[in-house]
């Protein structure tokens, strides 16, 4: 199958496409300045050289986001057996931008409203091949920077070349797929992980960065049914994009997040309004009901 048969979407349609998830691979019309991407990549790896991925010889990378503050440039490039299972983790931690990530802020900005995590530059050297595999309930966003026609992405038996033309591509990584570089030059992509849950987890971290893993896991277990039920719709105005979450606490202890009795999915505008009205103080249900009823 050729790229001409790929479905093309706009960046502001990406969140909804991922929510539905009924695709193998989509082309995103990001219209990045390819020369700027290439200059930025060269500058990045001149400061922080690419390291071997998973101890191998065919793959190299450097991170834009990290989880481990002791290894902020390389912890995201290796395969992590547990990062794809949010049920096991309770929290996805590769959302902090290092200095390289801050330098690519203009790339992140293109995908506002989508939770990007584990951003990294990955190089596949000539002859490199990932072999067929599945990565669980996750989507991968690829921004090709340097590539040739022999670099292919194969998914469920179909083969694609992801052209470096300023476009991006989102892959359903839960499908059987492999990446192979059968060309004579290195293939360089920026790659992000995307999950419908990531935007929520990022906001949880901002609300209370001191939360323990147990608290995060407990909140995650509470939010799973909300994600399925609300499908990222703001409960106050019905807006679908840029979802945020607010935890409404009825307990006497204002910091006792484990005692939450209701979870609200809100758009960015109403989430900020919610924080201005309630912050972290003890919230009474009738106060929230009155706020929800206001225009």
C-alpha positions as YAML, in Angstrom:
chain: A
units: angstrom
residues:
- id: 1
  name: UNK
  ca: [0.00, 0.00, 0.00]
- id: 2
  name: UNK
  ca: [1.33, 3.44, -0.90]
- id: 3
  name: UNK
  ca: [1.15, 6.64, 1.09]
- id: 4
  name: UNK
  ca: [-1.31, 8.08, -1.39]
- id: 5
  name: UNK
  ca: [-3.94, 5.74, 0.09]
- id: 6
  name: UNK
  ca: [-3.38, 6.85, 3.68]
- id: 7
  name: UNK
  ca: [-6.10, 8.82, 5.37]
- id: 8
  name: UNK
  ca: [-4.89, 12.38, 6.04]
- id: 9
  name: UNK
  ca: [-6.07, 14.33, 9.09]
- id: 10
  name: UNK
  ca: [-5.38, 17.78, 10.55]
- id: 11
  name: UNK
  ca: [-3.49, 18.09, 13.85]
- id: 12
  name: UNK
  ca: [-6.66, 19.22, 15.63]
- id: 13
  name: UNK
  ca: [-8.34, 15.94, 14.60]
- id: 14
  name: UNK
  ca: [-5.67, 13.76, 16.18]
- id: 15
  name: UNK
  ca: [-7.17, 13.48, 19.67]
- id: 16
  name: UNK
  ca: [-10.51, 12.29, 18.33]
- id: 17
  name: UNK
  ca: [-8.84, 9.82, 15.93]
- id: 18
  name: UNK
  ca: [-6.92, 8.32, 18.84]
- id: 19
  name: UNK
  ca: [-10.03, 8.18, 21.02]
- id: 20
  name: UNK
  ca: [-11.82, 6.13, 18.35]
- id: 21
  name: UNK
  ca: [-8.65, 4.19, 17.49]
- id: 22
  name: UNK
  ca: [-10.01, 2.44, 14.40]
- id: 23
  name: UNK
  ca: [-6.95, 2.72, 12.16]
- id: 24
  name: UNK
  ca: [-3.54, 1.21, 11.54]
- id: 25
  name: UNK
  ca: [-1.68, 4.35, 10.49]
- id: 26
  name: UNK
  ca: [-2.72, 7.93, 9.66]
- id: 27
  name: UNK
  ca: [-0.91, 10.83, 8.05]
- id: 28
  name: UNK
  ca: [-1.11, 14.12, 9.96]
- id: 29
  name: UNK
  ca: [-0.85, 17.30, 7.88]
- id: 30
  name: UNK
  ca: [1.48, 19.12, 10.27]
- id: 31
  name: UNK
  ca: [3.35, 21.09, 7.57]
- id: 32
  name: UNK
  ca: [6.52, 21.33, 9.64]
- id: 33
  name: UNK
  ca: [9.46, 23.23, 8.19]
- id: 34
  name: UNK
  ca: [11.66, 20.24, 7.28]
- id: 35
  name: UNK
  ca: [14.86, 22.29, 7.10]
- id: 36
  name: UNK
  ca: [14.19, 23.64, 10.60]
- id: 37
  name: UNK
  ca: [13.59, 20.09, 11.86]
- id: 38
  name: UNK
  ca: [16.86, 18.95, 10.32]
- id: 39
  name: UNK
  ca: [18.83, 21.88, 11.76]
- id: 40
  name: UNK
  ca: [17.27, 21.33, 15.18]
- id: 41
  name: UNK
  ca: [18.12, 17.63, 15.12]
- id: 42
  name: UNK
  ca: [21.74, 18.25, 14.13]
- id: 43
  name: UNK
  ca: [22.06, 20.85, 16.87]
- id: 44
  name: UNK
  ca: [20.50, 18.51, 19.45]
- id: 45
  name: UNK
  ca: [22.79, 15.56, 18.77]
- id: 46
  name: UNK
  ca: [25.85, 17.81, 18.64]
- id: 47
  name: UNK
  ca: [25.12, 18.65, 22.29]
- id: 48
  name: UNK
  ca: [23.94, 15.22, 23.42]
- id: 49
  name: UNK
  ca: [25.22, 12.42, 21.15]
- id: 50
  name: UNK
  ca: [22.97, 9.51, 20.27]
- id: 51
  name: UNK
  ca: [23.44, 6.46, 22.50]
- id: 52
  name: UNK
  ca: [22.82, 2.82, 21.55]
- id: 53
  name: UNK
  ca: [19.22, 1.77, 22.21]
- id: 54
  name: UNK
  ca: [18.75, -1.39, 24.31]
- id: 55
  name: UNK
  ca: [22.49, -2.05, 24.08]
- id: 56
  name: UNK
  ca: [22.25, -2.89, 20.37]
- id: 57
  name: UNK
  ca: [24.12, -1.67, 17.31]
- id: 58
  name: UNK
  ca: [21.30, -0.88, 14.88]
- id: 59
  name: UNK
  ca: [19.35, 1.68, 16.92]
- id: 60
  name: UNK
  ca: [20.45, 4.89, 18.63]
- id: 61
  name: UNK
  ca: [18.64, 7.72, 20.33]
- id: 62
  name: UNK
  ca: [18.41, 10.63, 22.73]
- id: 63
  name: UNK
  ca: [15.40, 11.72, 24.74]
- id: 64
  name: UNK
  ca: [13.34, 14.91, 24.73]
- id: 65
  name: UNK
  ca: [11.31, 13.89, 27.78]
- id: 66
  name: UNK
  ca: [12.23, 11.82, 30.79]
- id: 67
  name: UNK
  ca: [11.11, 10.11, 33.96]
- id: 68
  name: UNK
  ca: [14.39, 9.52, 35.81]
- id: 69
  name: UNK
  ca: [15.96, 12.85, 36.90]
- id: 70
  name: UNK
  ca: [19.33, 11.09, 37.15]
- id: 71
  name: UNK
  ca: [19.22, 10.15, 33.47]
- id: 72
  name: UNK
  ca: [17.14, 12.85, 31.73]
- id: 73
  name: UNK
  ca: [18.53, 12.39, 28.22]
- id: 74
  name: UNK
  ca: [18.63, 8.64, 27.77]
- id: 75
  name: UNK
  ca: [16.09, 6.93, 30.05]
- id: 76
  name: UNK
  ca: [13.34, 7.24, 27.42]
- id: 77
  name: UNK
  ca: [15.19, 5.60, 24.52]
- id: 78
  name: UNK
  ca: [15.40, 2.03, 25.84]
- id: 79
  name: UNK
  ca: [12.46, -0.34, 25.75]
- id: 80
  name: UNK
  ca: [10.65, -0.51, 29.09]
- id: 81
  name: UNK
  ca: [8.66, -3.68, 29.59]
- id: 82
  name: UNK
  ca: [6.11, -2.05, 31.87]
- id: 83
  name: UNK
  ca: [5.50, 1.46, 30.51]
- id: 84
  name: UNK
  ca: [2.80, 0.33, 28.11]
- id: 85
  name: UNK
  ca: [0.62, -1.19, 30.84]
- id: 86
  name: UNK
  ca: [-0.97, 1.75, 32.61]
- id: 87
  name: UNK
  ca: [-2.95, -0.71, 34.70]
- id: 88
  name: UNK
  ca: [0.32, -1.99, 36.18]
- id: 89
  name: UNK
  ca: [2.04, 1.35, 36.45]
- id: 90
  name: UNK
  ca: [-0.77, 3.56, 37.64]
- id: 91
  name: UNK
  ca: [1.21, 6.50, 36.28]
- id: 92
  name: UNK
  ca: [3.10, 7.23, 33.10]
- id: 93
  name: UNK
  ca: [6.14, 9.26, 34.03]
- id: 94
  name: UNK
  ca: [7.92, 10.19, 30.78]
- id: 95
  name: UNK
  ca: [6.34, 13.65, 30.51]
- id: 96
  name: UNK
  ca: [9.03, 15.99, 31.85]
- id: 97
  name: UNK
  ca: [10.84, 18.02, 29.18]
- id: 98
  name: UNK
  ca: [14.62, 18.18, 29.32]
- id: 99
  name: UNK
  ca: [16.57, 21.01, 27.67]
- id: 100
  name: UNK
  ca: [16.44, 19.31, 24.26]
- id: 101
  name: UNK
  ca: [12.69, 18.90, 24.62]
- id: 102
  name: UNK
  ca: [12.33, 22.58, 25.43]
- id: 103
  name: UNK
  ca: [14.21, 23.32, 22.22]
- id: 104
  name: UNK
  ca: [11.55, 21.38, 20.30]
- id: 105
  name: UNK
  ca: [8.68, 23.23, 22.02]
- id: 106
  name: UNK
  ca: [7.44, 24.37, 18.61]
- id: 107
  name: UNK
  ca: [6.92, 20.70, 17.65]
- id: 108
  name: UNK
  ca: [5.02, 19.91, 20.86]
- id: 109
  name: UNK
  ca: [2.89, 23.02, 20.29]
- id: 110
  name: UNK
  ca: [1.55, 21.60, 17.03]
- id: 111
  name: UNK
  ca: [-0.17, 18.84, 19.01]
- id: 112
  name: UNK
  ca: [-1.91, 20.91, 21.68]
- id: 113
  name: UNK
  ca: [-4.71, 18.94, 23.32]
- id: 114
  name: UNK
  ca: [-2.91, 15.61, 22.89]
- id: 115
  name: UNK
  ca: [-0.84, 14.12, 25.69]
- id: 116
  name: UNK
  ca: [2.65, 13.52, 24.27]
- id: 117
  name: UNK
  ca: [5.10, 11.48, 26.33]
- id: 118
  name: UNK
  ca: [8.43, 9.70, 26.04]
- id: 119
  name: UNK
  ca: [9.50, 12.02, 23.23]
- id: 120
  name: UNK
  ca: [12.83, 10.93, 21.75]
- id: 121
  name: UNK
  ca: [14.96, 11.07, 18.63]
- id: 122
  name: UNK
  ca: [15.46, 7.54, 17.32]
- id: 123
  name: UNK
  ca: [17.89, 6.60, 14.57]
- id: 124
  name: UNK
  ca: [17.69, 3.28, 12.73]
- id: 125
  name: UNK
  ca: [21.00, 2.54, 11.03]
- id: 126
  name: UNK
  ca: [21.07, 0.79, 7.64]
- id: 127
  name: UNK
  ca: [20.01, -2.82, 8.06]
- id: 128
  name: UNK
  ca: [18.20, -2.19, 11.34]
- id: 129
  name: UNK
  ca: [14.95, -4.03, 12.01]
- id: 130
  name: UNK
  ca: [12.74, -4.13, 15.10]
- id: 131
  name: UNK
  ca: [11.10, -7.46, 14.17]
- id: 132
  name: UNK
  ca: [7.33, -7.81, 14.41]
- id: 133
  name: UNK
  ca: [5.83, -6.92, 17.80]
- id: 134
  name: UNK
  ca: [2.92, -5.25, 19.58]
- id: 135
  name: UNK
  ca: [3.34, -2.45, 22.14]
- id: 136
  name: UNK
  ca: [0.03, -2.65, 23.98]
- id: 137
  name: UNK
  ca: [-2.62, 0.05, 24.30]
- id: 138
  name: UNK
  ca: [-0.52, 2.91, 22.97]
- id: 139
  name: UNK
  ca: [-0.20, 5.04, 19.84]
- id: 140
  name: UNK
  ca: [3.05, 6.28, 18.34]
- id: 141
  name: UNK
  ca: [3.52, 9.63, 16.65]
- id: 142
  name: UNK
  ca: [6.39, 9.75, 14.16]
- id: 143
  name: UNK
  ca: [7.91, 12.96, 12.76]
- id: 144
  name: UNK
  ca: [10.32, 11.85, 9.99]
- id: 145
  name: UNK
  ca: [13.39, 14.07, 9.60]
- id: 146
  name: UNK
  ca: [15.98, 12.09, 7.61]
- id: 147
  name: UNK
  ca: [14.91, 9.04, 5.62]
- id: 148
  name: UNK
  ca: [15.03, 7.28, 2.25]
- id: 149
  name: UNK
  ca: [12.53, 5.10, 0.43]
- id: 150
  name: UNK
  ca: [14.06, 1.87, 1.76]
- id: 151
  name: UNK
  ca: [13.02, 2.77, 5.31]
- id: 152
  name: UNK
  ca: [9.67, 1.08, 5.85]
- id: 153
  name: UNK
  ca: [7.02, 0.68, 8.51]
- id: 154
  name: UNK
  ca: [5.09, -2.57, 8.20]
- id: 155
  name: UNK
  ca: [1.83, -2.98, 10.07]
- id: 156
  name: UNK
  ca: [-0.55, -5.92, 9.87]
- id: 157
  name: UNK
  ca: [1.05, -7.02, 6.60]
- id: 158
  name: UNK
  ca: [0.99, -3.61, 4.86]
- id: 159
  name: UNK
  ca: [4.19, -1.68, 4.12]
- id: 160
  name: UNK
  ca: [4.57, 2.11, 4.27]
- id: 161
  name: UNK
  ca: [7.35, 4.61, 3.75]
- id: 162
  name: UNK
  ca: [6.98, 7.60, 6.10]
- id: 163
  name: UNK
  ca: [8.26, 10.46, 3.98]
- id: 164
  name: UNK
  ca: [10.23, 13.34, 5.49]
- id: 165
  name: UNK
  ca: [8.14, 16.14, 3.96]
- id: 166
  name: UNK
  ca: [6.94, 18.02, 7.05]
- id: 167
  name: UNK
  ca: [4.13, 15.55, 7.71]
- id: 168
  name: UNK
  ca: [3.72, 13.37, 10.79]
- id: 169
  name: UNK
  ca: [2.29, 9.88, 11.10]
- id: 170
  name: UNK
  ca: [0.41, 8.23, 13.95]
- id: 171
  name: UNK
  ca: [0.68, 4.47, 14.31]
- id: 172
  name: UNK
  ca: [-1.61, 2.18, 16.29]
- id: 173
  name: UNK
  ca: [1.19, 0.38, 18.11]
- id: 174
  name: UNK
  ca: [-1.20, -2.21, 19.50]
- id: 175
  name: UNK
  ca: [-1.26, -3.71, 16.01]
- id: 176
  name: UNK
  ca: [1.42, -6.14, 14.83]
- id: 177
  name: UNK
  ca: [4.17, -3.99, 13.31]
- id: 178
  name: UNK
  ca: [7.87, -3.62, 12.60]
- id: 179
  name: UNK
  ca: [10.22, -0.86, 11.48]
- id: 180
  name: UNK
  ca: [13.03, -1.68, 9.06]
- id: 181
  name: UNK
  ca: [15.67, 0.41, 7.36]
- id: 182
  name: UNK
  ca: [16.63, -1.26, 4.10]
- id: 183
  name: UNK
  ca: [18.20, 1.91, 2.69]
- id: 184
  name: UNK
  ca: [21.85, 2.99, 2.68]
- id: 185
  name: UNK
  ca: [21.42, 5.93, 5.08]
- id: 186
  name: UNK
  ca: [20.26, 6.38, 8.67]
- id: 187
  name: UNK
  ca: [16.56, 6.92, 9.34]
- id: 188
  name: UNK
  ca: [15.98, 9.67, 11.95]
- id: 189
  name: UNK
  ca: [12.53, 10.26, 13.45]
- id: 190
  name: UNK
  ca: [11.20, 12.09, 16.46]
- id: 191
  name: UNK
  ca: [8.84, 9.62, 18.15]
- id: 192
  name: UNK
  ca: [6.23, 10.24, 20.85]
- id: 193
  name: UNK
  ca: [3.97, 7.90, 22.76]
- id: 194
  name: UNK
  ca: [0.32, 8.90, 22.97]
- id: 195
  name: UNK
  ca: [-2.39, 7.48, 25.18]
- id: 196
  name: UNK
  ca: [-5.85, 8.89, 25.93]
- id: 197
  name: UNK
  ca: [-4.81, 8.78, 29.58]
- id: 198
  name: UNK
  ca: [-1.61, 10.83, 29.33]
- id: 199
  name: UNK
  ca: [-3.27, 14.24, 29.46]
- id: 200
  name: UNK
  ca: [-4.97, 13.25, 32.71]
- id: 201
  name: UNK
  ca: [-1.80, 11.93, 34.31]
- id: 202
  name: UNK
  ca: [0.09, 15.10, 33.43]
- id: 203
  name: UNK
  ca: [-2.61, 17.13, 35.14]
- id: 204
  name: UNK
  ca: [-2.57, 14.86, 38.20]
- id: 205
  name: UNK
  ca: [1.15, 15.53, 38.54]
- id: 206
  name: UNK
  ca: [0.56, 19.28, 38.32]
- id: 207
  name: UNK
  ca: [-2.21, 19.19, 40.92]
- id: 208
  name: UNK
  ca: [-0.06, 17.45, 43.52]
- id: 209
  name: UNK
  ca: [3.47, 16.45, 42.61]
- id: 210
  name: UNK
  ca: [4.02, 14.96, 46.10]
- id: 211
  name: UNK
  ca: [1.46, 12.19, 45.61]
- id: 212
  name: UNK
  ca: [2.71, 8.69, 46.30]
- id: 213
  name: UNK
  ca: [2.55, 5.91, 43.72]
- id: 214
  name: UNK
  ca: [-0.27, 4.34, 45.76]
- id: 215
  name: UNK
  ca: [-2.29, 7.54, 45.49]
- id: 216
  name: UNK
  ca: [-1.61, 7.81, 41.77]
- id: 217
  name: UNK
  ca: [-2.57, 4.18, 41.25]
- id: 218
  name: UNK
  ca: [-5.76, 4.60, 43.23]
- id: 219
  name: UNK
  ca: [-6.70, 7.71, 41.26]
- id: 220
  name: UNK
  ca: [-5.94, 5.91, 38.03]
- id: 221
  name: UNK
  ca: [-8.26, 3.07, 39.00]
- id: 222
  name: UNK
  ca: [-11.00, 5.63, 39.68]
- id: 223
  name: UNK
  ca: [-10.47, 7.45, 36.42]
- id: 224
  name: UNK
  ca: [-10.52, 4.42, 34.10]
- id: 225
  name: UNK
  ca: [-14.31, 4.21, 34.14]
- id: 226
  name: UNK
  ca: [-14.60, 7.99, 33.70]
- id: 227
  name: UNK
  ca: [-12.42, 7.85, 30.59]
- id: 228
  name: UNK
  ca: [-14.65, 5.18, 29.08]
- id: 229
  name: UNK
  ca: [-17.90, 6.86, 30.08]
- id: 230
  name: UNK
  ca: [-17.18, 10.45, 29.19]
- id: 231
  name: UNK
  ca: [-14.97, 9.99, 26.15]
- id: 232
  name: UNK
  ca: [-13.12, 13.22, 26.95]
- id: 233
  name: UNK
  ca: [-16.23, 15.39, 26.90]
- id: 234
  name: UNK
  ca: [-16.26, 18.42, 29.21]
- id: 235
  name: UNK
  ca: [-19.07, 17.83, 31.69]
- id: 236
  name: UNK
  ca: [-19.78, 21.56, 31.87]
- id: 237
  name: UNK
  ca: [-19.83, 22.69, 28.23]
- id: 238
  name: UNK
  ca: [-19.55, 19.55, 26.08]
- id: 239
  name: UNK
  ca: [-16.26, 20.51, 24.40]
- id: 240
  name: UNK
  ca: [-14.32, 17.41, 23.38]
- id: 241
  name: UNK
  ca: [-10.75, 18.67, 22.88]
- id: 242
  name: UNK
  ca: [-8.14, 19.56, 25.52]
- id: 243
  name: UNK
  ca: [-9.66, 17.52, 28.38]
- id: 244
  name: UNK
  ca: [-8.58, 18.12, 31.97]
- id: 245
  name: UNK
  ca: [-9.66, 16.43, 35.17]
- id: 246
  name: UNK
  ca: [-10.70, 17.77, 38.56]
- id: 247
  name: UNK
  ca: [-11.04, 15.63, 41.66]
- id: 248
  name: UNK
  ca: [-13.92, 16.66, 43.88]
- id: 249
  name: UNK
  ca: [-13.22, 15.84, 47.52]
- id: 250
  name: UNK
  ca: [-16.01, 15.51, 50.10]
- id: 251
  name: UNK
  ca: [-13.80, 14.42, 53.00]
- id: 252
  name: UNK
  ca: [-12.84, 16.58, 55.94]
- id: 253
  name: UNK
  ca: [-9.16, 16.26, 55.03]
- id: 254
  name: UNK
  ca: [-8.60, 18.67, 52.15]
- id: 255
  name: UNK
  ca: [-5.51, 16.79, 50.99]
- id: 256
  name: UNK
  ca: [-7.03, 13.32, 51.29]
- id: 257
  name: UNK
  ca: [-7.30, 12.67, 47.57]
- id: 258
  name: UNK
  ca: [-8.01, 9.00, 48.17]
- id: 259
  name: UNK
  ca: [-11.42, 9.99, 49.53]
- id: 260
  name: UNK
  ca: [-12.56, 11.54, 46.24]
- id: 261
  name: UNK
  ca: [-16.17, 10.69, 45.55]
- id: 262
  name: UNK
  ca: [-16.56, 12.27, 42.11]
- id: 263
  name: UNK
  ca: [-14.32, 12.96, 39.14]
- id: 264
  name: UNK
  ca: [-15.11, 15.71, 36.64]
- id: 265
  name: UNK
  ca: [-13.74, 15.78, 33.11]
- id: 266
  name: UNK
  ca: [-13.43, 19.40, 32.02]
- id: 267
  name: UNK
  ca: [-12.03, 21.31, 29.06]
- id: 268
  name: UNK
  ca: [-8.98, 23.49, 29.72]
- id: 269
  name: UNK
  ca: [-11.01, 26.72, 30.13]
- id: 270
  name: UNK
  ca: [-13.38, 25.24, 32.68]
- id: 271
  name: UNK
  ca: [-10.65, 23.35, 34.49]
- id: 272
  name: UNK
  ca: [-8.81, 26.63, 35.10]
- id: 273
  name: UNK
  ca: [-12.09, 28.24, 36.20]
- id: 274
  name: UNK
  ca: [-12.66, 25.29, 38.56]
- id: 275
  name: UNK
  ca: [-9.23, 25.78, 40.15]
- id: 276
  name: UNK
  ca: [-9.86, 29.51, 40.56]
- id: 277
  name: UNK
  ca: [-13.14, 28.78, 42.33]
- id: 278
  name: UNK
  ca: [-12.10, 25.84, 44.47]
- id: 279
  name: UNK
  ca: [-8.35, 25.23, 44.37]
- id: 280
  name: UNK
  ca: [-7.43, 22.47, 46.85]
- id: 281
  name: UNK
  ca: [-9.92, 23.43, 49.53]
- id: 282
  name: UNK
  ca: [-12.57, 21.09, 50.82]
- id: 283
  name: UNK
  ca: [-15.36, 21.07, 48.23]
- id: 284
  name: UNK
  ca: [-19.01, 20.59, 49.06]
- id: 285
  name: UNK
  ca: [-21.16, 18.85, 46.46]
- id: 286
  name: UNK
  ca: [-23.77, 21.61, 46.48]
- id: 287
  name: UNK
  ca: [-21.06, 24.19, 45.70]
- id: 288
  name: UNK
  ca: [-19.89, 22.16, 42.72]
- id: 289
  name: UNK
  ca: [-23.50, 21.69, 41.57]
- id: 290
  name: UNK
  ca: [-24.02, 25.47, 41.73]
- id: 291
  name: UNK
  ca: [-20.81, 26.07, 39.76]
- id: 292
  name: UNK
  ca: [-21.82, 23.52, 37.14]
- id: 293
  name: UNK
  ca: [-25.22, 25.22, 36.76]
- id: 294
  name: UNK
  ca: [-23.71, 28.64, 36.12]
- id: 295
  name: UNK
  ca: [-23.23, 29.71, 32.51]
...
